[in-house]
Amino acid sequence: MTREERVSYWQGIIDQYCDSGLSGAAFCKEHNINPGRFYHWRRRLQEDCLQEGKGFFELIPCSSVGSTKSIHIHLTNGIAIEVDRGFDPVTLRGVIETVVSIRPWSQ
């Protein structure tokens, strides 16, 4: 199997995992996957994604009823961050670094 075929195979497995709603351990057990290999590829594919510039967050300015203007950051794994006007940029940076270090698909 070529490198590209392995990457494609494991990306498919990780995509199935993300859609499953299961924890990593439960997914591996249900699909008879070696957990060590699964976690290795999950980490590797996330690192590749971030290095290729695919790790950016989409910022959507919006206005909630009864509140000041804010920014909502919605991640594909269901995590949402709302930032109100006058936020502390250092705190926001810390939150984003924490979210990125958690890995979007870890549970």
C-alpha positions as CSV (number, residue, x, y, z in Angstrom):
1,M,0.0,0.0,0.0
2,T,1.4,3.4,-0.9
3,R,1.6,6.3,1.5
4,E,-1.2,8.1,-0.2
5,E,-3.4,4.9,0.0
6,R,-2.6,4.6,3.8
7,V,-3.4,8.2,4.4
8,S,-6.7,7.9,2.4
9,Y,-7.6,4.7,4.3
10,W,-7.0,6.2,7.7
11,Q,-8.7,9.4,6.8
12,G,-11.8,7.4,5.9
13,I,-11.6,5.6,9.3
14,I,-11.2,8.9,11.2
15,D,-14.2,10.4,9.2
16,Q,-16.3,7.4,10.2
17,Y,-15.3,7.9,13.8
18,C,-16.2,11.6,13.8
19,D,-19.6,10.7,12.4
20,S,-20.2,7.9,14.9
21,G,-20.5,10.0,18.0
22,L,-18.6,7.3,19.9
23,S,-15.5,7.7,22.1
24,G,-12.2,6.7,20.4
25,A,-12.1,3.5,22.6
26,A,-15.7,2.5,21.9
27,F,-15.2,3.1,18.1
28,C,-12.0,1.0,18.0
29,K,-13.7,-1.8,20.0
30,E,-16.8,-1.8,17.8
31,H,-14.8,-1.8,14.6
32,N,-12.0,-4.1,15.8
33,I,-9.3,-1.5,15.2
34,N,-6.0,-1.4,17.1
35,P,-6.4,1.6,19.4
36,G,-2.7,2.5,19.2
37,R,-2.8,2.7,15.4
38,F,-6.1,4.6,15.5
39,Y,-4.8,7.3,17.9
40,H,-1.5,7.5,16.0
41,W,-3.3,8.2,12.7
42,R,-5.8,10.5,14.3
43,R,-3.0,12.7,15.7
44,R,-1.0,12.5,12.5
45,L,-3.9,13.5,10.3
46,Q,-4.7,16.4,12.5
47,E,-1.1,17.6,12.5
48,D,-1.0,17.3,8.7
49,C,-4.3,19.3,8.5
50,L,-2.9,22.1,10.7
51,Q,0.4,22.3,8.7
52,E,-1.5,22.6,5.4
53,G,-3.4,25.6,6.8
54,K,-6.7,23.8,7.1
55,G,-6.8,24.5,10.9
56,F,-8.2,28.0,10.6
57,F,-11.4,29.0,12.5
58,E,-14.3,30.6,10.7
59,L,-15.3,33.8,12.4
60,I,-19.0,34.8,11.9
61,P,-19.9,38.3,13.2
62,C,-23.5,38.3,14.5
63,S,-25.8,40.2,16.9
64,S,-27.8,38.3,19.5
65,V,-31.1,39.6,20.7
66,G,-30.6,41.9,23.7
67,S,-26.8,41.8,23.6
68,T,-24.0,43.7,22.1
69,K,-22.4,42.6,18.9
70,S,-20.3,39.5,19.3
71,I,-18.3,36.9,17.4
72,H,-19.4,33.2,17.5
73,I,-16.7,30.6,16.6
74,H,-18.3,27.3,15.6
75,L,-16.1,24.3,15.3
76,T,-17.0,21.2,13.3
77,N,-17.0,19.0,16.5
78,G,-19.8,21.0,18.1
79,I,-17.7,23.3,20.2
80,A,-18.8,27.0,20.1
81,I,-17.1,30.0,21.5
82,E,-18.9,33.4,21.8
83,V,-16.8,36.5,22.2
84,D,-18.5,39.7,23.3
85,R,-17.3,43.2,22.5
86,G,-14.5,44.3,24.8
87,F,-13.1,40.8,25.3
88,D,-9.6,40.2,26.5
89,P,-7.5,39.1,23.4
90,V,-5.0,37.2,25.6
91,T,-7.8,35.1,27.1
92,L,-9.2,34.4,23.7
93,R,-5.8,33.3,22.4
94,G,-5.5,30.9,25.5
95,V,-9.0,29.5,24.8
96,I,-8.2,28.8,21.1
97,E,-4.8,27.3,22.0
98,T,-6.6,25.0,24.5
99,V,-9.3,24.0,22.0
100,V,-6.7,23.2,19.3
101,S,-4.6,21.1,21.8
102,I,-7.7,19.1,22.7
103,R,-7.9,17.8,19.1
104,P,-11.3,18.2,17.5
105,W,-12.2,14.6,17.6
106,S,-11.0,13.6,21.1
107,Q,-13.7,12.8,23.6
